[in-house]
C-alpha cells in the first residue's frame, strides 16, 4: 500500500474531528461499555455552581457519571472561599450525587501544585503519576471508592 505523510504544524479542526470519530468507532467495536456510553442520556452531568450574593460565579465542580464512576472534570474555588471547608462540602456533595446515580468510585486528576493533599485528606489515593509534567512538577490520577464496607 502506498501512502504519504503530511506534516501540518497548525490546528486543523476537520482532521481532529476525523481522528476522534475514528477512535470512537474503533472503541465502540472493541468495547460494549464505550458503545453504550455514547447512547443519549447514558453520561449524566453534575454541575455544582457556587455564586456570591450578586449571582457571580465564584467556584464549583463539573463532573460526569458513567461506567459506575463519577469523574470530576474541573473543581475550582475562588481564593476567598478556600480554607473554610467549602471545598470538602462540595466534594462530598458531588460524591453523594454520584452514588445516587450509581457510581461506586470517583476519579479525578490534579497537578502537584493544585490539590493533591486536599484530595488525600478526603480519601483519594494516587493511582498514577506522570513525573516532570509540567517540568519540575507531577500530574496525578486519583481515585476513591464510594462503596462503604
C-alpha positions in Angstrom: 0.0 0.0 0.0 1.4 3.4 -1.0 0.9 6.3 1.4 2.3 9.7 2.1 2.7 11.6 5.4 1.8 15.3 5.5 3.1 17.4 8.4 0.8 20.3 9.4 2.0 22.4 12.3 -1.2 24.2 12.9 -4.7 23.4 14.2 -6.9 21.5 11.7 -10.4 21.1 13.2 -11.6 18.9 10.4 -8.7 16.5 10.8 -9.1 16.5 14.6 -12.8 15.6 14.2 -11.9 12.8 11.7 -9.4 11.3 14.2 -11.8 11.5 17.1 -14.5 9.9 15.1 -12.2 7.1 14.0 -11.1 6.3 17.6 -14.7 6.4 18.8 -15.7 3.9 16.1 -12.8 1.6 17.0 -13.6 1.8 20.7 -17.3 1.1 20.0 -16.3 -2.1 18.1 -13.9 -3.2 20.8 -15.8 -2.3 24.0 -19.5 -2.7 24.7 -19.1 -0.1 27.5 -17.8 2.5 25.1 -20.6 2.0 22.7 -23.2 2.0 25.5 -21.8 5.3 26.9 -22.5 7.0 23.6 -26.2 6.5 23.9 -28.2 9.6 24.7 -28.6 10.1 28.5 -26.0 7.5 29.5 -23.4 10.0 30.7 -25.0 12.1 33.4 -23.6 15.5 34.1 -23.3 17.1 37.6 -22.6 20.8 38.0 -22.2 22.4 41.4 -22.2 26.1 41.0 -21.1 28.4 43.8 -22.3 32.1 43.4 -21.8 35.2 45.6 -24.7 37.4 46.8 -24.8 39.2 43.4 -25.0 35.9 41.4 -21.4 36.0 40.2 -19.9 32.5 39.9 -17.1 32.1 42.4 -16.5 28.3 42.2 -17.9 24.9 41.6 -17.4 21.4 40.2 -18.2 19.9 36.8 -18.4 16.1 36.8 -19.9 13.2 34.9 -21.3 9.9 36.0 -20.8 6.8 33.7 -19.5 3.3 34.0 -20.3 3.3 37.7 -17.8 6.1 38.2 -18.2 9.8 38.9 -15.4 11.6 37.1 -14.6 15.1 38.5 -13.5 17.1 35.5 -13.0 20.6 36.9 -13.0 21.7 40.6 -12.2 25.3 41.4 -12.9 27.8 44.2 -12.0 31.5 44.3 -9.3 32.4 46.7 -11.7 33.9 49.3 -13.6 30.6 49.6 -10.5 28.4 50.2 -9.7 27.1 53.7 -13.3 27.3 55.1 -14.5 23.8 54.4 -16.5 24.7 51.3 -14.3 22.5 49.1 -14.8 19.5 51.3 -18.6 20.2 51.4 -18.7 20.4 47.5 -16.6 17.2 47.1 -18.9 15.3 49.4 -21.9 16.6 47.6 -20.6 15.5 44.2 -19.7 12.1 45.6 -23.2 11.7 47.1 -24.9 12.7 43.9 -22.6 10.3 42.0 -23.7 7.5 44.4 -27.3 8.4 43.8 -26.7 8.0 40.1 -25.0 4.6 40.5 -21.3 5.5 41.0 -19.2 3.2 43.1 -15.9 5.0 42.6 -14.7 8.6 42.0 -11.9 9.6 39.6 -10.0 12.9 39.1 -6.7 14.3 38.0 -4.7 17.0 39.6 -1.3 18.7 39.3 1.2 18.7 42.1 0.7 22.5 42.6 -3.0 22.1 42.8 -4.8 20.0 45.4 -3.3 16.5 45.8 -3.1 16.9 49.6 -6.7 18.1 49.8 -7.9 15.1 47.9 -5.8 12.7 50.0 -7.3 14.2 53.2 -10.7 13.4 51.6 -9.9 9.7 51.0 -8.5 9.8 47.4 -5.4 7.7 46.5 -2.8 8.3 43.8 -3.0 5.5 41.3 -0.9 7.1 38.6 1.8 9.8 38.4 3.4 11.5 35.4 6.7 13.0 36.7 8.1 16.2 35.3 4.7 17.2 33.7 5.0 20.1 33.6 8.7 20.3 34.1 9.6 20.3 37.8 6.1 19.0 38.8 3.9 16.0 38.6 0.4 15.1 37.3 -1.6 12.7 39.3 -4.6 10.4 38.7 -6.5 9.8 41.9 -9.4 7.5 42.8 -11.7 6.9 45.8 -14.0 4.0 46.5 -17.5 5.3 47.2 -18.7 1.9 48.5 -18.9 1.8 52.3 -17.7 -1.5 53.8 
